């Protein structure tokens, strides 16, 4: 689970941007960085506060130097589920488009926080925040121009990005340009699945994964913790570091606590299909009980609104086409085999960071009987 990679004591005065545990795991992966004893380098980084109340990043804490070079187009290695699995095993970020798939181990990208990829000719930005258990992918093309990003500081409980081309400041969580020449622009969110490597390989038996970093940054620490950079008081409706799936539909936002999705402790259901409505949009949240594999989709397909449940074998099934579905919203059989449910913006992260950027969010309240409804034959 992703909380195995979290830091203990997130509200501590000092935080280490690169976790010791992650560095130890990464050391087991063959990589040019293995020869660098960066795990012992803990550099205290001074931050420069933004005090101008008229600035779009007022309250931010900026690094004085470019401490975190991004991961740019690294080496990729093929894997097969049977013979050559993803290494190191553990949590990965998964991307799938154009019939191809890519997996990025957290132990690799977590040391960079930002990656600028070109995948099958498509530009992709990935930003991760180990402190708030979040990862998000976005399209970095703005007005026909590709932007490349790096971490420049802390803002509202998490990392703050800037693009090299225009020096505009961005938040990855909403994709908004906060200050600079591109202020007001927004980056489109791309589907990104957070799961364990074995789960990803089950969905995509053949693909490629990031082999390892060409250079790993030093472990850094600052005098200010992430929670101390929140712009407003902590939203205490949910425990701060509880993992949630945040879903946005238009101007509506809803948080689905993973613990609520899991349902009763005595339940034997492995998969959860939750049918819900946000604003005017019918959505379904697919969740693997006890883990982080969680994603949301629209339930509308071909002019029909589908209702999802589990068949007798615990597989996702809709009551209209009686098709089975996977965690990427794809029908595996039946009359709509190969079709995919429309994507909606969803992201897995700690409650405190979701609430910080979506203060008006609603919160799903567990309804176990609705979650575990069996599909009718």
N, C-alpha and C positions, 0 to 999 in steps of 0.2 A: 504494500500500500504506500501511497505517496507520503503519508505522515511519517514513515520510516526515514524519509530523507529530510524531514523538517529539522530545524534547529530546536534545541530545548531552550526555554526561556526567551521567547520572542520579544519580550518587553525589557530585556536586559539593557543596561547602559551601553554595553559594547555588543556588537554583533559581528560575526565572521561571515563574509559574503560567500566564501567557499567552505562548505562543511568538511570537517575532517573525515567523516565517514565516507562521503562521496569521493574525496581524494584517494582514500584507501582503496575503494572499489575500482576507481579509474586506474590505479597503479597496476592492477592486474590485467589491464588491456594493453596489448602491444601498441605502442604509439611513439612517435619521435619525442613526445613530451616526457617519456618515462625517465630519461636521463637527467631531467631537471628536478632539483630538489626543492620545487616550489612549495611543497607542503609545509616546509619549515619557515617559509618567508611570510611573516604576518606584519604587513606594513600598516601603520596607523595613518589613515587618510584624513586630512583636514577638509572640512566642508565650508563653503561660503554661502551664508543664508541670503535669500532674495527678500529684501524688506520693503521694496517698492509696492505699495498697496494697489497701484494701477497696473502692475505687471500681470500678465496672464498666468504666470507661475509664482505669484506671491506666496511665500511660505516654503518654497522649495529649498533644498540644500544641495548645492552644486559641488561636484568634485573639482579640485583645483587643477587636475591633470586628467588626461585620457587614460585612466587606470584600466578600463575594460575594453580592449580591442575586441571587436565582434568576431564571430566565427563566420568566415566568408568562404563559401564554396569549398568545403573540405573534401577529402577522399571518401568514396563510398565503396562498400564491399557487398557482394551479393550474399544472400542467405537462402537456405531452403529449410523448411520445417523439419525434414527428416535428417539431413546430413550435416548442415552447417548453420546452426541457429545464430540469432543475434547475440553479439557479445559486446559488453557484459550483459548478462541477463538481469532483468529488473524492469523498472518503469521506463516506458518509451513514449515519445510523441509520434503519432502516425499521420501521414499525409497520403491521400489517394486521389489521383485524377488522371485522366487520359489513359486509363487502363494500367497505370503503373503505381507503385507504392514505395514509400520511403519511411524509414524508422530512424528516430534520433534518440539515443539513450540519454536519460536525464543526467547521468554521470558525466556525459560529454558537454552537452549544451549548458548545464547548470553552472559551469565555471566561466561562461562567457555572458550569459543572460540575453544576448541578442545574436541572431544568425541572419545573414543575408545570403539566400540561396537562389540559384537558377536551376529549376527542376524541369527537365524536358522542355526547355525554352521559356518556362514561366518564372517570373520573378516572385519570390516569396520572402516575407519578413516573419521571423518567429521571435517572440519575446517571452522570457520566462522569469518568474519571481519565485525563487526557492522559499523565501520567507513567508509568502502567502499562498504557496502550493498552486501557483497559477501558470498557465502557458496559453499563448494565443497566437494565431497566425493571421497575417494581414497582407493585402495586396499593396506593394509599395509604389505603385504607379500613380502619380499625381499630375493631372493635366498633360498626360502623354510622356512624362519624364520619370525615369526610375530613380528612386531615392534609396540611399543606404544609411543604416542607422547604427547607433552605439549608445551605451548607457552613459549618462552625464551627471546623474545625481539621484536624489530621493525626493518624492513628491506625493503628498496625500496618502502615506502609508506604504508606498512601494517605489519602484524604479521610475526614473524619468529618462526619456530618450531624446536624442536630437539627430537630425539628418546631417550628413557631411556636406551636402550640396548647397543648402540654403541656411543652415544653422538654426532652423526652426525647432522649437521644443514640442514634444509630443507625449501624450500618455498612451501606452499600449492598450489599456483596458477599455477605453471607448474609441481609440483610434483617432482622437481629435488633436489638431494642432492648436496648442495653447498660447504660444507666443512666437513671433517672428514673421518673416515674409509670407508664410503660408497659413497664418492664423485663421482658423475657421474651417479649414479643409478637414476632410475625414477619410481615413483609410478603410477600405472594405474588409470585413472579416472573412476569413477563409476557414473551411471546416478543418478541425484538428482534433484528433482523438487521443486522449490520455489513457493508457492502459499498461498492463504488464506485457513483456516481450512475447510470452507464450500465447497471450490472447491475440496480439497483433498477428502473429504467425498463423494462428488458426483462421483469422479473417483473410490473410494474404500469405499463403504458403510459400510464395516466391516473391522476392523483392530485394531491396538494398537497404543498408543501414550505414550510418556514419562510422567510419572505421576508427577515428580518433582525432583529437586536435593536433594541429601542426605546432601549436604553441599554447601553453596554458598560463593564464595570468596568475600572479601571486595571490595568496589569501590576504584579504584586506579587512580592516576593521575601522569603525568610526566612533565618534563620541556620542552619536545620536542614534537611537533605535528607530525602527520603522514606525512603530505606533506613535512615537513622539512627533512625527511629521504629519499626522492627520490634521486636516483643515478644520474639522468639526469634532465635537465630542463623540466618543465611540458609541455606535449603535448597539445597545445591549439587549435587543430583542432575541438574539441568538448568541450563543457562546462565541467569542471573538474568533477563535481558530477552528471552529467547526467547518468541515468541508461542505460546500453547497454547489449545486449546479445553478448558475445564473442564466436566465433566459430573458431575452428582450424581443418584443414584438411591437414595432412602431415606437410609441412613447410609453409603452407599458413594460414593466419589469417584474419578474417573480423569481424568488430564490427557493430552491428545492434542497433542503438539508439532506445530505446523504443518509444520515441516521434515520430520518423520517421515511425515506424511500425504502430502507432496509426492512421496515415493518417490525412485527413482533419478534422477539428473540427466539421464540420456539417455532418460527416458521421454517419449513423445509424447502421453500421455493428458491431456486438459484437465480432465476431471472424475474425482473419486475417490469411490467408494462403499465404505465400510469397515463390514463386519458384525462386531459384537462383542457381548459379554455382560458386563454389570456386575451383580454379585450374581445375582439371579434374572431380571433384565430383559434382554431381547434388544434391542439398540440398533443404529442405523445412523448413521454420521457421513458427511455429504455435504460435499465440499470441492472448491473450484475450485483447481486446481494453480497455485502461484505467486502466490496472492492471499490475501486475508483472508476471503473468502466461505466460511464454515464453520459448520455447525449440526448438532445431533443430534436424533434422534427415536427413539421406540419402534418396533420392527419388528412389533408385534402389531396386527393389524387383522382384525376380524370373526372372532375366535377362531382365526385362523391366524397363524403366525410367518413373516414374509416374508424372503426372501433377495434382496439387491440386488446388481446388477452393472451393467455398461455394455453397451448393444447395439452393433451394428457401427458405428453413427454416433456412439458416445460418449455417448449419453443414458442417464440412470438408468432401469433397468428391473427389475421384480421377476420372479421365476421362478414365482410362483403364478398371478397374474392376467395376467401379461405386459403390465402397464400401464407407461406412462412417467410419471416423476415430476419435479417441480421442486424448487427449493431451499427451498420453504416446506412441503415434505412433502405436496403435493397431487397426486393422480393426475390426469393430463391426458387419459387415454383408457382404453379397456378397460372391463370390467364394474364397476370401482370408480371410474370417472371422477367427479371432484368431491369424493371423500372425502379426508380428511386423516389422516396418521399421528398417533398420540397424541404430545403434546408432552412433552419431558423438560427438566429444567433444564440449560441449557448456556450458557456465556458465554466470550467471547474476551478474553484478557488476557495480560499478562506472567506468566511462570512464577513469579516471586518472590511476586507478590500472591496467586496461586492457592494456592501452598504455604503462605503465611502464614495463610490462613483455612481451609485443608484440609490440615493437617500429615500426616494418614494417607493421603493420596491415593496411588493407584497411578499408574503411568506406562505409556502404550501404547508398545510397542516395534514399530518398523516391520517389516512383513511384505509387501514389494512384490508378491509373487505373489498374495496374498489380496486386495490392494487392486484389482488391475487385471484381475481375472477377467472374462471376457466373458460376457454373458448368452447362454444357449442358445436357438436359434430354436425 
